[in-house]
């Protein structure tokens, strides 16, 4: 089998283009560049902000509702987090799980971190925790026969649902 393709709608190209156009320089991770871009939280698909960490929709989601929780500070490892960052990170991951469960009613939720490139971390220089809603049998025939994945809603709608479901 080859590499997995994704089928995207037009809104996807607009999102990627806008993020790239507004980045003042190419320093730092894509997450740091998004934060420095000047985009609003709605444009950047930021779901929630805390003091030390924030939740952001994954631009390449496994399923609708796939978001990430990460520190504002670019750091590659759990052990490099300050105690305040670590405490807020895990509290926000818990809130993200609650929001995903409320907004999507999944059968389960994957929570995971890929620490380093060898572990599958595509943006390993900026620690991020994935929160992914899952359903029994949620792999569809498109993945099996066409090495592609279809998504039923745009990131903006996913972000809107999760903001509305975010615990207060």
Chimera marker file (.cmm) of the C-alpha trace (Angstrom):
<marker_set name="trace">
<marker id="1" x="0.000" y="0.000" z="0.000" r="1" g="1" b="0" radius="0.5"/>
<marker id="2" x="1.100" y="3.508" z="-0.728" r="1" g="1" b="0" radius="0.5"/>
<marker id="3" x="0.757" y="6.672" z="1.250" r="1" g="1" b="0" radius="0.5"/>
<marker id="4" x="-2.734" y="7.617" z="2.482" r="1" g="1" b="0" radius="0.5"/>
<marker id="5" x="-4.389" y="10.394" z="0.483" r="1" g="1" b="0" radius="0.5"/>
<marker id="6" x="-7.043" y="12.746" z="1.799" r="1" g="1" b="0" radius="0.5"/>
<marker id="7" x="-9.941" y="14.219" z="-0.102" r="1" g="1" b="0" radius="0.5"/>
<marker id="8" x="-10.467" y="17.862" z="0.846" r="1" g="1" b="0" radius="0.5"/>
<marker id="9" x="-12.997" y="20.495" z="-0.016" r="1" g="1" b="0" radius="0.5"/>
<marker id="10" x="-12.204" y="24.020" z="-1.189" r="1" g="1" b="0" radius="0.5"/>
<marker id="11" x="-12.208" y="25.454" z="2.308" r="1" g="1" b="0" radius="0.5"/>
<marker id="12" x="-8.995" y="23.484" z="3.005" r="1" g="1" b="0" radius="0.5"/>
<marker id="13" x="-6.910" y="25.300" z="0.388" r="1" g="1" b="0" radius="0.5"/>
<marker id="14" x="-8.195" y="28.635" z="1.646" r="1" g="1" b="0" radius="0.5"/>
<marker id="15" x="-7.163" y="27.740" z="5.223" r="1" g="1" b="0" radius="0.5"/>
<marker id="16" x="-3.652" y="26.651" z="4.280" r="1" g="1" b="0" radius="0.5"/>
<marker id="17" x="-3.154" y="29.625" z="1.969" r="1" g="1" b="0" radius="0.5"/>
<marker id="18" x="-4.303" y="32.107" z="4.599" r="1" g="1" b="0" radius="0.5"/>
<marker id="19" x="-2.029" y="30.617" z="7.249" r="1" g="1" b="0" radius="0.5"/>
<marker id="20" x="0.970" y="30.790" z="4.920" r="1" g="1" b="0" radius="0.5"/>
<marker id="21" x="0.242" y="34.315" z="3.697" r="1" g="1" b="0" radius="0.5"/>
<marker id="22" x="0.043" y="35.801" z="7.173" r="1" g="1" b="0" radius="0.5"/>
<marker id="23" x="3.220" y="34.332" z="8.610" r="1" g="1" b="0" radius="0.5"/>
<marker id="24" x="5.750" y="37.155" z="9.076" r="1" g="1" b="0" radius="0.5"/>
<marker id="25" x="8.745" y="34.787" z="8.969" r="1" g="1" b="0" radius="0.5"/>
<marker id="26" x="9.345" y="31.081" z="8.805" r="1" g="1" b="0" radius="0.5"/>
<marker id="27" x="10.891" y="30.728" z="12.260" r="1" g="1" b="0" radius="0.5"/>
<marker id="28" x="9.516" y="28.081" z="14.572" r="1" g="1" b="0" radius="0.5"/>
<marker id="29" x="6.987" y="25.312" z="14.217" r="1" g="1" b="0" radius="0.5"/>
<marker id="30" x="3.781" y="25.642" z="12.242" r="1" g="1" b="0" radius="0.5"/>
<marker id="31" x="2.024" y="26.102" z="15.591" r="1" g="1" b="0" radius="0.5"/>
<marker id="32" x="4.301" y="29.001" z="16.551" r="1" g="1" b="0" radius="0.5"/>
<marker id="33" x="3.801" y="30.516" z="13.099" r="1" g="1" b="0" radius="0.5"/>
<marker id="34" x="0.011" y="30.259" z="13.455" r="1" g="1" b="0" radius="0.5"/>
<marker id="35" x="0.214" y="31.989" z="16.840" r="1" g="1" b="0" radius="0.5"/>
<marker id="36" x="2.396" y="34.768" z="15.351" r="1" g="1" b="0" radius="0.5"/>
<marker id="37" x="0.300" y="35.128" z="12.184" r="1" g="1" b="0" radius="0.5"/>
<marker id="38" x="-2.204" y="37.649" z="13.486" r="1" g="1" b="0" radius="0.5"/>
<marker id="39" x="-5.119" y="35.406" z="12.472" r="1" g="1" b="0" radius="0.5"/>
<marker id="40" x="-8.140" y="35.482" z="14.748" r="1" g="1" b="0" radius="0.5"/>
<marker id="41" x="-8.952" y="32.370" z="16.745" r="1" g="1" b="0" radius="0.5"/>
<marker id="42" x="-11.851" y="31.736" z="14.353" r="1" g="1" b="0" radius="0.5"/>
<marker id="43" x="-9.566" y="31.910" z="11.300" r="1" g="1" b="0" radius="0.5"/>
<marker id="44" x="-6.858" y="29.776" z="12.921" r="1" g="1" b="0" radius="0.5"/>
<marker id="45" x="-9.386" y="27.279" z="14.347" r="1" g="1" b="0" radius="0.5"/>
<marker id="46" x="-8.242" y="27.834" z="17.921" r="1" g="1" b="0" radius="0.5"/>
<marker id="47" x="-10.902" y="26.238" z="20.104" r="1" g="1" b="0" radius="0.5"/>
<marker id="48" x="-9.800" y="27.385" z="23.564" r="1" g="1" b="0" radius="0.5"/>
<marker id="49" x="-7.011" y="29.426" z="25.154" r="1" g="1" b="0" radius="0.5"/>
<marker id="50" x="-5.537" y="29.119" z="28.608" r="1" g="1" b="0" radius="0.5"/>
<marker id="51" x="-2.680" y="30.939" z="30.308" r="1" g="1" b="0" radius="0.5"/>
<marker id="52" x="0.063" y="28.510" z="29.186" r="1" g="1" b="0" radius="0.5"/>
<marker id="53" x="-1.629" y="26.209" z="26.657" r="1" g="1" b="0" radius="0.5"/>
<marker id="54" x="-4.307" y="26.250" z="23.970" r="1" g="1" b="0" radius="0.5"/>
<marker id="55" x="-6.473" y="23.862" z="21.948" r="1" g="1" b="0" radius="0.5"/>
<marker id="56" x="-6.353" y="23.952" z="18.154" r="1" g="1" b="0" radius="0.5"/>
<marker id="57" x="-8.121" y="21.949" z="15.456" r="1" g="1" b="0" radius="0.5"/>
<marker id="58" x="-5.840" y="19.546" z="13.607" r="1" g="1" b="0" radius="0.5"/>
<marker id="59" x="-5.551" y="20.772" z="10.004" r="1" g="1" b="0" radius="0.5"/>
<marker id="60" x="-5.016" y="17.149" z="8.888" r="1" g="1" b="0" radius="0.5"/>
<marker id="61" x="-7.633" y="15.372" z="11.032" r="1" g="1" b="0" radius="0.5"/>
<marker id="62" x="-8.101" y="11.628" z="11.315" r="1" g="1" b="0" radius="0.5"/>
<marker id="63" x="-11.794" y="12.292" z="11.966" r="1" g="1" b="0" radius="0.5"/>
<marker id="64" x="-14.028" y="15.319" z="12.417" r="1" g="1" b="0" radius="0.5"/>
<marker id="65" x="-13.439" y="16.790" z="15.862" r="1" g="1" b="0" radius="0.5"/>
<marker id="66" x="-9.715" y="15.918" z="15.959" r="1" g="1" b="0" radius="0.5"/>
<marker id="67" x="-7.998" y="18.608" z="17.986" r="1" g="1" b="0" radius="0.5"/>
<marker id="68" x="-4.679" y="19.150" z="19.706" r="1" g="1" b="0" radius="0.5"/>
<marker id="69" x="-3.708" y="20.689" z="23.030" r="1" g="1" b="0" radius="0.5"/>
<marker id="70" x="-0.292" y="22.302" z="23.218" r="1" g="1" b="0" radius="0.5"/>
<marker id="71" x="1.771" y="24.869" z="25.103" r="1" g="1" b="0" radius="0.5"/>
<marker id="72" x="2.242" y="28.317" z="23.607" r="1" g="1" b="0" radius="0.5"/>
<marker id="73" x="5.961" y="27.870" z="24.235" r="1" g="1" b="0" radius="0.5"/>
<marker id="74" x="7.637" y="25.739" z="21.604" r="1" g="1" b="0" radius="0.5"/>
<marker id="75" x="9.203" y="22.779" z="23.366" r="1" g="1" b="0" radius="0.5"/>
<marker id="76" x="9.744" y="19.212" z="22.148" r="1" g="1" b="0" radius="0.5"/>
<marker id="77" x="9.312" y="17.137" z="25.299" r="1" g="1" b="0" radius="0.5"/>
<marker id="78" x="7.126" y="16.520" z="28.309" r="1" g="1" b="0" radius="0.5"/>
<marker id="79" x="10.065" y="16.799" z="30.668" r="1" g="1" b="0" radius="0.5"/>
<marker id="80" x="10.853" y="20.316" z="29.434" r="1" g="1" b="0" radius="0.5"/>
<marker id="81" x="7.417" y="21.656" z="30.410" r="1" g="1" b="0" radius="0.5"/>
<marker id="82" x="7.266" y="23.884" z="33.458" r="1" g="1" b="0" radius="0.5"/>
<marker id="83" x="5.054" y="22.617" z="36.262" r="1" g="1" b="0" radius="0.5"/>
<marker id="84" x="2.469" y="25.299" z="35.373" r="1" g="1" b="0" radius="0.5"/>
<marker id="85" x="2.477" y="24.247" z="31.703" r="1" g="1" b="0" radius="0.5"/>
<marker id="86" x="2.186" y="20.549" z="32.571" r="1" g="1" b="0" radius="0.5"/>
<marker id="87" x="-0.648" y="21.121" z="35.032" r="1" g="1" b="0" radius="0.5"/>
<marker id="88" x="-2.625" y="23.256" z="32.594" r="1" g="1" b="0" radius="0.5"/>
<marker id="89" x="-1.850" y="20.951" z="29.650" r="1" g="1" b="0" radius="0.5"/>
<marker id="90" x="-3.386" y="17.888" z="31.331" r="1" g="1" b="0" radius="0.5"/>
<marker id="91" x="-6.345" y="19.865" z="32.662" r="1" g="1" b="0" radius="0.5"/>
<marker id="92" x="-7.036" y="21.174" z="29.142" r="1" g="1" b="0" radius="0.5"/>
<marker id="93" x="-6.651" y="17.693" z="27.635" r="1" g="1" b="0" radius="0.5"/>
<marker id="94" x="-9.336" y="16.545" z="30.087" r="1" g="1" b="0" radius="0.5"/>
<marker id="95" x="-11.570" y="19.459" z="29.056" r="1" g="1" b="0" radius="0.5"/>
<marker id="96" x="-10.925" y="18.640" z="25.383" r="1" g="1" b="0" radius="0.5"/>
<marker id="97" x="-12.034" y="15.041" z="25.967" r="1" g="1" b="0" radius="0.5"/>
<marker id="98" x="-15.191" y="16.314" z="27.671" r="1" g="1" b="0" radius="0.5"/>
<marker id="99" x="-15.896" y="18.679" z="24.760" r="1" g="1" b="0" radius="0.5"/>
<marker id="100" x="-15.307" y="15.945" z="22.154" r="1" g="1" b="0" radius="0.5"/>
<marker id="101" x="-17.644" y="13.589" z="24.019" r="1" g="1" b="0" radius="0.5"/>
<marker id="102" x="-20.335" y="16.275" z="24.319" r="1" g="1" b="0" radius="0.5"/>
<marker id="103" x="-20.058" y="17.531" z="20.731" r="1" g="1" b="0" radius="0.5"/>
<marker id="104" x="-19.631" y="14.214" z="18.907" r="1" g="1" b="0" radius="0.5"/>
<marker id="105" x="-20.922" y="11.440" z="21.174" r="1" g="1" b="0" radius="0.5"/>
<marker id="106" x="-18.130" y="9.084" z="20.033" r="1" g="1" b="0" radius="0.5"/>
<marker id="107" x="-17.800" y="5.479" z="21.109" r="1" g="1" b="0" radius="0.5"/>
<marker id="108" x="-14.321" y="6.293" z="22.445" r="1" g="1" b="0" radius="0.5"/>
<marker id="109" x="-11.553" y="8.884" z="22.362" r="1" g="1" b="0" radius="0.5"/>
<marker id="110" x="-7.881" y="8.477" z="21.476" r="1" g="1" b="0" radius="0.5"/>
<marker id="111" x="-5.513" y="10.722" z="23.452" r="1" g="1" b="0" radius="0.5"/>
<marker id="112" x="-1.901" y="10.569" z="22.379" r="1" g="1" b="0" radius="0.5"/>
<marker id="113" x="1.483" y="12.200" z="21.998" r="1" g="1" b="0" radius="0.5"/>
<marker id="114" x="4.178" y="11.265" z="19.490" r="1" g="1" b="0" radius="0.5"/>
<marker id="115" x="7.455" y="12.293" z="21.138" r="1" g="1" b="0" radius="0.5"/>
<marker id="116" x="10.098" y="12.647" z="18.430" r="1" g="1" b="0" radius="0.5"/>
<marker id="117" x="10.137" y="11.854" z="14.712" r="1" g="1" b="0" radius="0.5"/>
<marker id="118" x="10.857" y="8.163" z="15.291" r="1" g="1" b="0" radius="0.5"/>
<marker id="119" x="7.638" y="7.961" z="17.347" r="1" g="1" b="0" radius="0.5"/>
<marker id="120" x="5.610" y="9.450" z="14.500" r="1" g="1" b="0" radius="0.5"/>
<marker id="121" x="5.788" y="13.098" z="15.505" r="1" g="1" b="0" radius="0.5"/>
<marker id="122" x="5.433" y="15.143" z="12.320" r="1" g="1" b="0" radius="0.5"/>
<marker id="123" x="5.973" y="18.413" z="14.216" r="1" g="1" b="0" radius="0.5"/>
<marker id="124" x="8.240" y="17.018" z="16.902" r="1" g="1" b="0" radius="0.5"/>
<marker id="125" x="9.768" y="20.373" z="17.858" r="1" g="1" b="0" radius="0.5"/>
<marker id="126" x="6.460" y="21.560" z="19.403" r="1" g="1" b="0" radius="0.5"/>
<marker id="127" x="4.839" y="19.133" z="21.841" r="1" g="1" b="0" radius="0.5"/>
<marker id="128" x="1.134" y="18.579" z="21.164" r="1" g="1" b="0" radius="0.5"/>
<marker id="129" x="-1.442" y="16.145" z="22.522" r="1" g="1" b="0" radius="0.5"/>
<marker id="130" x="-3.949" y="14.702" z="20.041" r="1" g="1" b="0" radius="0.5"/>
<marker id="131" x="-7.570" y="14.260" z="21.140" r="1" g="1" b="0" radius="0.5"/>
<marker id="132" x="-9.457" y="12.210" z="18.549" r="1" g="1" b="0" radius="0.5"/>
<marker id="133" x="-13.082" y="11.047" z="18.709" r="1" g="1" b="0" radius="0.5"/>
<marker id="134" x="-13.506" y="7.421" z="17.559" r="1" g="1" b="0" radius="0.5"/>
<marker id="135" x="-16.406" y="5.155" z="16.680" r="1" g="1" b="0" radius="0.5"/>
<marker id="136" x="-16.547" y="1.392" z="16.304" r="1" g="1" b="0" radius="0.5"/>
<marker id="137" x="-15.943" y="0.664" z="12.638" r="1" g="1" b="0" radius="0.5"/>
<marker id="138" x="-14.998" y="4.273" z="11.832" r="1" g="1" b="0" radius="0.5"/>
<marker id="139" x="-12.506" y="3.238" z="9.169" r="1" g="1" b="0" radius="0.5"/>
<marker id="140" x="-14.400" y="3.525" z="5.904" r="1" g="1" b="0" radius="0.5"/>
<marker id="141" x="-14.108" y="1.779" z="2.573" r="1" g="1" b="0" radius="0.5"/>
<marker id="142" x="-12.392" y="4.833" z="0.996" r="1" g="1" b="0" radius="0.5"/>
<marker id="143" x="-9.331" y="4.221" z="3.196" r="1" g="1" b="0" radius="0.5"/>
<marker id="144" x="-9.297" y="0.541" z="2.200" r="1" g="1" b="0" radius="0.5"/>
<marker id="145" x="-9.874" y="0.865" z="-1.536" r="1" g="1" b="0" radius="0.5"/>
<marker id="146" x="-8.592" y="4.316" z="-2.460" r="1" g="1" b="0" radius="0.5"/>
<marker id="147" x="-6.059" y="5.065" z="0.278" r="1" g="1" b="0" radius="0.5"/>
<marker id="148" x="-8.078" y="8.222" z="0.958" r="1" g="1" b="0" radius="0.5"/>
<marker id="149" x="-10.118" y="9.530" z="3.872" r="1" g="1" b="0" radius="0.5"/>
<marker id="150" x="-13.270" y="11.618" z="3.615" r="1" g="1" b="0" radius="0.5"/>
<marker id="151" x="-14.384" y="14.074" z="6.286" r="1" g="1" b="0" radius="0.5"/>
<marker id="152" x="-18.028" y="15.103" z="6.685" r="1" g="1" b="0" radius="0.5"/>
<marker id="153" x="-17.506" y="18.647" z="7.962" r="1" g="1" b="0" radius="0.5"/>
<marker id="154" x="-15.082" y="21.561" z="7.568" r="1" g="1" b="0" radius="0.5"/>
<marker id="155" x="-12.664" y="22.533" z="10.363" r="1" g="1" b="0" radius="0.5"/>
<marker id="156" x="-14.654" y="25.689" z="11.067" r="1" g="1" b="0" radius="0.5"/>
<marker id="157" x="-17.766" y="23.661" z="11.918" r="1" g="1" b="0" radius="0.5"/>
<marker id="158" x="-15.762" y="21.217" z="14.047" r="1" g="1" b="0" radius="0.5"/>
<marker id="159" x="-14.212" y="24.148" z="15.934" r="1" g="1" b="0" radius="0.5"/>
<marker id="160" x="-17.638" y="25.746" z="16.431" r="1" g="1" b="0" radius="0.5"/>
<marker id="161" x="-19.080" y="22.522" z="17.857" r="1" g="1" b="0" radius="0.5"/>
<marker id="162" x="-16.155" y="22.073" z="20.247" r="1" g="1" b="0" radius="0.5"/>
<marker id="163" x="-16.231" y="25.704" z="21.435" r="1" g="1" b="0" radius="0.5"/>
<marker id="164" x="-19.942" y="25.309" z="22.226" r="1" g="1" b="0" radius="0.5"/>
<marker id="165" x="-19.282" y="22.073" z="24.137" r="1" g="1" b="0" radius="0.5"/>
<marker id="166" x="-16.173" y="23.305" z="26.005" r="1" g="1" b="0" radius="0.5"/>
<marker id="167" x="-16.557" y="22.962" z="29.792" r="1" g="1" b="0" radius="0.5"/>
<marker id="168" x="-16.823" y="26.285" z="31.639" r="1" g="1" b="0" radius="0.5"/>
<link id1="1" id2="2" r="1" g="1" b="0" radius="0.2"/>
<link id1="2" id2="3" r="1" g="1" b="0" radius="0.2"/>
<link id1="3" id2="4" r="1" g="1" b="0" radius="0.2"/>
<link id1="4" id2="5" r="1" g="1" b="0" radius="0.2"/>
<link id1="5" id2="6" r="1" g="1" b="0" radius="0.2"/>
<link id1="6" id2="7" r="1" g="1" b="0" radius="0.2"/>
<link id1="7" id2="8" r="1" g="1" b="0" radius="0.2"/>
<link id1="8" id2="9" r="1" g="1" b="0" radius="0.2"/>
<link id1="9" id2="10" r="1" g="1" b="0" radius="0.2"/>
<link id1="10" id2="11" r="1" g="1" b="0" radius="0.2"/>
<link id1="11" id2="12" r="1" g="1" b="0" radius="0.2"/>
<link id1="12" id2="13" r="1" g="1" b="0" radius="0.2"/>
<link id1="13" id2="14" r="1" g="1" b="0" radius="0.2"/>
<link id1="14" id2="15" r="1" g="1" b="0" radius="0.2"/>
<link id1="15" id2="16" r="1" g="1" b="0" radius="0.2"/>
<link id1="16" id2="17" r="1" g="1" b="0" radius="0.2"/>
<link id1="17" id2="18" r="1" g="1" b="0" radius="0.2"/>
<link id1="18" id2="19" r="1" g="1" b="0" radius="0.2"/>
<link id1="19" id2="20" r="1" g="1" b="0" radius="0.2"/>
<link id1="20" id2="21" r="1" g="1" b="0" radius="0.2"/>
<link id1="21" id2="22" r="1" g="1" b="0" radius="0.2"/>
<link id1="22" id2="23" r="1" g="1" b="0" radius="0.2"/>
<link id1="23" id2="24" r="1" g="1" b="0" radius="0.2"/>
<link id1="24" id2="25" r="1" g="1" b="0" radius="0.2"/>
<link id1="25" id2="26" r="1" g="1" b="0" radius="0.2"/>
<link id1="26" id2="27" r="1" g="1" b="0" radius="0.2"/>
<link id1="27" id2="28" r="1" g="1" b="0" radius="0.2"/>
<link id1="28" id2="29" r="1" g="1" b="0" radius="0.2"/>
<link id1="29" id2="30" r="1" g="1" b="0" radius="0.2"/>
<link id1="30" id2="31" r="1" g="1" b="0" radius="0.2"/>
<link id1="31" id2="32" r="1" g="1" b="0" radius="0.2"/>
<link id1="32" id2="33" r="1" g="1" b="0" radius="0.2"/>
<link id1="33" id2="34" r="1" g="1" b="0" radius="0.2"/>
<link id1="34" id2="35" r="1" g="1" b="0" radius="0.2"/>
<link id1="35" id2="36" r="1" g="1" b="0" radius="0.2"/>
<link id1="36" id2="37" r="1" g="1" b="0" radius="0.2"/>
<link id1="37" id2="38" r="1" g="1" b="0" radius="0.2"/>
<link id1="38" id2="39" r="1" g="1" b="0" radius="0.2"/>
<link id1="39" id2="40" r="1" g="1" b="0" radius="0.2"/>
<link id1="40" id2="41" r="1" g="1" b="0" radius="0.2"/>
<link id1="41" id2="42" r="1" g="1" b="0" radius="0.2"/>
<link id1="42" id2="43" r="1" g="1" b="0" radius="0.2"/>
<link id1="43" id2="44" r="1" g="1" b="0" radius="0.2"/>
<link id1="44" id2="45" r="1" g="1" b="0" radius="0.2"/>
<link id1="45" id2="46" r="1" g="1" b="0" radius="0.2"/>
<link id1="46" id2="47" r="1" g="1" b="0" radius="0.2"/>
<link id1="47" id2="48" r="1" g="1" b="0" radius="0.2"/>
<link id1="48" id2="49" r="1" g="1" b="0" radius="0.2"/>
<link id1="49" id2="50" r="1" g="1" b="0" radius="0.2"/>
<link id1="50" id2="51" r="1" g="1" b="0" radius="0.2"/>
<link id1="51" id2="52" r="1" g="1" b="0" radius="0.2"/>
<link id1="52" id2="53" r="1" g="1" b="0" radius="0.2"/>
<link id1="53" id2="54" r="1" g="1" b="0" radius="0.2"/>
<link id1="54" id2="55" r="1" g="1" b="0" radius="0.2"/>
<link id1="55" id2="56" r="1" g="1" b="0" radius="0.2"/>
<link id1="56" id2="57" r="1" g="1" b="0" radius="0.2"/>
<link id1="57" id2="58" r="1" g="1" b="0" radius="0.2"/>
<link id1="58" id2="59" r="1" g="1" b="0" radius="0.2"/>
<link id1="59" id2="60" r="1" g="1" b="0" radius="0.2"/>
<link id1="60" id2="61" r="1" g="1" b="0" radius="0.2"/>
<link id1="61" id2="62" r="1" g="1" b="0" radius="0.2"/>
<link id1="62" id2="63" r="1" g="1" b="0" radius="0.2"/>
<link id1="63" id2="64" r="1" g="1" b="0" radius="0.2"/>
<link id1="64" id2="65" r="1" g="1" b="0" radius="0.2"/>
<link id1="65" id2="66" r="1" g="1" b="0" radius="0.2"/>
<link id1="66" id2="67" r="1" g="1" b="0" radius="0.2"/>
<link id1="67" id2="68" r="1" g="1" b="0" radius="0.2"/>
<link id1="68" id2="69" r="1" g="1" b="0" radius="0.2"/>
<link id1="69" id2="70" r="1" g="1" b="0" radius="0.2"/>
<link id1="70" id2="71" r="1" g="1" b="0" radius="0.2"/>
<link id1="71" id2="72" r="1" g="1" b="0" radius="0.2"/>
<link id1="72" id2="73" r="1" g="1" b="0" radius="0.2"/>
<link id1="73" id2="74" r="1" g="1" b="0" radius="0.2"/>
<link id1="74" id2="75" r="1" g="1" b="0" radius="0.2"/>
<link id1="75" id2="76" r="1" g="1" b="0" radius="0.2"/>
<link id1="76" id2="77" r="1" g="1" b="0" radius="0.2"/>
<link id1="77" id2="78" r="1" g="1" b="0" radius="0.2"/>
<link id1="78" id2="79" r="1" g="1" b="0" radius="0.2"/>
<link id1="79" id2="80" r="1" g="1" b="0" radius="0.2"/>
<link id1="80" id2="81" r="1" g="1" b="0" radius="0.2"/>
<link id1="81" id2="82" r="1" g="1" b="0" radius="0.2"/>
<link id1="82" id2="83" r="1" g="1" b="0" radius="0.2"/>
<link id1="83" id2="84" r="1" g="1" b="0" radius="0.2"/>
<link id1="84" id2="85" r="1" g="1" b="0" radius="0.2"/>
<link id1="85" id2="86" r="1" g="1" b="0" radius="0.2"/>
<link id1="86" id2="87" r="1" g="1" b="0" radius="0.2"/>
<link id1="87" id2="88" r="1" g="1" b="0" radius="0.2"/>
<link id1="88" id2="89" r="1" g="1" b="0" radius="0.2"/>
<link id1="89" id2="90" r="1" g="1" b="0" radius="0.2"/>
<link id1="90" id2="91" r="1" g="1" b="0" radius="0.2"/>
<link id1="91" id2="92" r="1" g="1" b="0" radius="0.2"/>
<link id1="92" id2="93" r="1" g="1" b="0" radius="0.2"/>
<link id1="93" id2="94" r="1" g="1" b="0" radius="0.2"/>
<link id1="94" id2="95" r="1" g="1" b="0" radius="0.2"/>
<link id1="95" id2="96" r="1" g="1" b="0" radius="0.2"/>
<link id1="96" id2="97" r="1" g="1" b="0" radius="0.2"/>
<link id1="97" id2="98" r="1" g="1" b="0" radius="0.2"/>
<link id1="98" id2="99" r="1" g="1" b="0" radius="0.2"/>
<link id1="99" id2="100" r="1" g="1" b="0" radius="0.2"/>
<link id1="100" id2="101" r="1" g="1" b="0" radius="0.2"/>
<link id1="101" id2="102" r="1" g="1" b="0" radius="0.2"/>
<link id1="102" id2="103" r="1" g="1" b="0" radius="0.2"/>
<link id1="103" id2="104" r="1" g="1" b="0" radius="0.2"/>
<link id1="104" id2="105" r="1" g="1" b="0" radius="0.2"/>
<link id1="105" id2="106" r="1" g="1" b="0" radius="0.2"/>
<link id1="106" id2="107" r="1" g="1" b="0" radius="0.2"/>
<link id1="107" id2="108" r="1" g="1" b="0" radius="0.2"/>
<link id1="108" id2="109" r="1" g="1" b="0" radius="0.2"/>
<link id1="109" id2="110" r="1" g="1" b="0" radius="0.2"/>
<link id1="110" id2="111" r="1" g="1" b="0" radius="0.2"/>
<link id1="111" id2="112" r="1" g="1" b="0" radius="0.2"/>
<link id1="112" id2="113" r="1" g="1" b="0" radius="0.2"/>
<link id1="113" id2="114" r="1" g="1" b="0" radius="0.2"/>
<link id1="114" id2="115" r="1" g="1" b="0" radius="0.2"/>
<link id1="115" id2="116" r="1" g="1" b="0" radius="0.2"/>
<link id1="116" id2="117" r="1" g="1" b="0" radius="0.2"/>
<link id1="117" id2="118" r="1" g="1" b="0" radius="0.2"/>
<link id1="118" id2="119" r="1" g="1" b="0" radius="0.2"/>
<link id1="119" id2="120" r="1" g="1" b="0" radius="0.2"/>
<link id1="120" id2="121" r="1" g="1" b="0" radius="0.2"/>
<link id1="121" id2="122" r="1" g="1" b="0" radius="0.2"/>
<link id1="122" id2="123" r="1" g="1" b="0" radius="0.2"/>
<link id1="123" id2="124" r="1" g="1" b="0" radius="0.2"/>
<link id1="124" id2="125" r="1" g="1" b="0" radius="0.2"/>
<link id1="125" id2="126" r="1" g="1" b="0" radius="0.2"/>
<link id1="126" id2="127" r="1" g="1" b="0" radius="0.2"/>
<link id1="127" id2="128" r="1" g="1" b="0" radius="0.2"/>
<link id1="128" id2="129" r="1" g="1" b="0" radius="0.2"/>
<link id1="129" id2="130" r="1" g="1" b="0" radius="0.2"/>
<link id1="130" id2="131" r="1" g="1" b="0" radius="0.2"/>
<link id1="131" id2="132" r="1" g="1" b="0" radius="0.2"/>
<link id1="132" id2="133" r="1" g="1" b="0" radius="0.2"/>
<link id1="133" id2="134" r="1" g="1" b="0" radius="0.2"/>
<link id1="134" id2="135" r="1" g="1" b="0" radius="0.2"/>
<link id1="135" id2="136" r="1" g="1" b="0" radius="0.2"/>
<link id1="136" id2="137" r="1" g="1" b="0" radius="0.2"/>
<link id1="137" id2="138" r="1" g="1" b="0" radius="0.2"/>
<link id1="138" id2="139" r="1" g="1" b="0" radius="0.2"/>
<link id1="139" id2="140" r="1" g="1" b="0" radius="0.2"/>
<link id1="140" id2="141" r="1" g="1" b="0" radius="0.2"/>
<link id1="141" id2="142" r="1" g="1" b="0" radius="0.2"/>
<link id1="142" id2="143" r="1" g="1" b="0" radius="0.2"/>
<link id1="143" id2="144" r="1" g="1" b="0" radius="0.2"/>
<link id1="144" id2="145" r="1" g="1" b="0" radius="0.2"/>
<link id1="145" id2="146" r="1" g="1" b="0" radius="0.2"/>
<link id1="146" id2="147" r="1" g="1" b="0" radius="0.2"/>
<link id1="147" id2="148" r="1" g="1" b="0" radius="0.2"/>
<link id1="148" id2="149" r="1" g="1" b="0" radius="0.2"/>
<link id1="149" id2="150" r="1" g="1" b="0" radius="0.2"/>
<link id1="150" id2="151" r="1" g="1" b="0" radius="0.2"/>
<link id1="151" id2="152" r="1" g="1" b="0" radius="0.2"/>
<link id1="152" id2="153" r="1" g="1" b="0" radius="0.2"/>
<link id1="153" id2="154" r="1" g="1" b="0" radius="0.2"/>
<link id1="154" id2="155" r="1" g="1" b="0" radius="0.2"/>
<link id1="155" id2="156" r="1" g="1" b="0" radius="0.2"/>
<link id1="156" id2="157" r="1" g="1" b="0" radius="0.2"/>
<link id1="157" id2="158" r="1" g="1" b="0" radius="0.2"/>
<link id1="158" id2="159" r="1" g="1" b="0" radius="0.2"/>
<link id1="159" id2="160" r="1" g="1" b="0" radius="0.2"/>
<link id1="160" id2="161" r="1" g="1" b="0" radius="0.2"/>
<link id1="161" id2="162" r="1" g="1" b="0" radius="0.2"/>
<link id1="162" id2="163" r="1" g="1" b="0" radius="0.2"/>
<link id1="163" id2="164" r="1" g="1" b="0" radius="0.2"/>
<link id1="164" id2="165" r="1" g="1" b="0" radius="0.2"/>
<link id1="165" id2="166" r="1" g="1" b="0" radius="0.2"/>
<link id1="166" id2="167" r="1" g="1" b="0" radius="0.2"/>
<link id1="167" id2="168" r="1" g="1" b="0" radius="0.2"/>
</marker_set>
